[in-house]
């Protein structure tokens, strides 16, 4: 059984309507997380909070460093999920995950943890910061995918960062990351406009 073709529209920045309101206070927190080499950036807030818009505004100036994957419910299959991870990362460096391609297209793929382990080894060869964005992770409810992502996060090299947007906290070792100060978190309260930001938004909209 051959693997289904990838949907290319899942890879790459989402289309953002209109101008993005400058949010320097939030961008500085994200940049600080990069300076401190945090492995995880978590943007967790309800629908309509501006999670994807904020990240697109932050990352639009460094597209060569961003691997973006927009998730949907079909990504609950761990092998499909890893195939898309590889495809997103190959947009940054086409060598990443190339050794996994035969295994991913095999009728009997290797265990997900083994595939992710090889992917982590490939990422260790990267020479610059790379941000792997998983947009809408709340649509994934597979324990196998959670386990594969947690394993990958535990083995990320210092220059690779996982960025997750979600409407609910993912089943990842968040408490451990907080205890080690290895996570940058933005919540609904952070994403609410300040009076100055609201004024800019209303003036631009009108």
Buried (B, 14 or more C-beta within 10 A) or exposed (E): EEBEEBEEEBBBBBEEEEEBBEBEEBEEBBEEBBEEBBBBBBBBBEEEBBBBBBBBBBBEEEEEBBBBBBBEEBBBBBBBBBBBBBBBBBBBBEEBBEBBEEBBEEEEBBEBBEBBBBBBEBBEEBEEBBBBBBBBBBBBEBEBBBBBBBBBBEBBBEBBBBBBBBBEBBBBBBEEBEEEEBBBBBEBEBBEBEEEBEEBBEEEEE
